[in-house]
């Protein structure tokens, strides 16, 4: 398989319009915005308002392809493989953020903890369910002692 074709289901409306203003992770963001779900997908929002958090999967359309498969990070100046870091600069620039769901009005999902630039295409949203999505772990690799 050479290519995968995906179509956005919506778009992010964010006060962030420069990559330099994006928080390092959604957990550290208090920024509010909204996800506009395109009308043809709006029926899929039924019952999403019953969840406190959602998982948003996006296409990071402003990210350039990686020059190297190793990079340093906000937390560590040592280089690590790009699959061992959380940088948006990746071979396939997909974003995955857990966002606090504030409310749903028509085809707009109002959220908090935003770490997306304005007009970021949304590929999918899913409910965040702690008993399914959380994992207890004792190993966090090179992040140990840094976060």
C-alpha positions, 0 to 999 in steps of 0.5 A: 500500500503506497498511499492512504487517502483521508478526508477531514470531518471538520476544522478547528477554530482556534485563537492560535494563528502562529505555530510559535504560540501553540502550547507544548501539550494540550494538558498545559493549555487553557485555550478554548476554541471549537471544532466545526464538524462538517454538516454531512457528519453532524449526525455523528455527534449524537450523545458526544455531549455526555463525555467530559473529554474527547480525543481529537485526531487531526492533520497538522497541515502546517508541519513540514516533513522531518529533515531527520529521524532524530530530534531534541525536544522541549524537555530534553536537548539530547536527540531521540528517535521521532517515534520516541518523542511527541513532536508534531514533526513526523513522517505523517503529521497527525495530531492527537489531543485529549480536549475538555468538551465544554458543550455541543451546539449544532455542528460545533463542539466547544473545547478547552485545552486546545493546542491546534492552530486555526483551520487545522483539519480534523480527521476524527473525534472519539470519546475519552473513556478513562477505564478504556484509555488510561493505562498504569505504567512504570516505564516512560522511557527518557521522559523519566524525571523530566516531566 
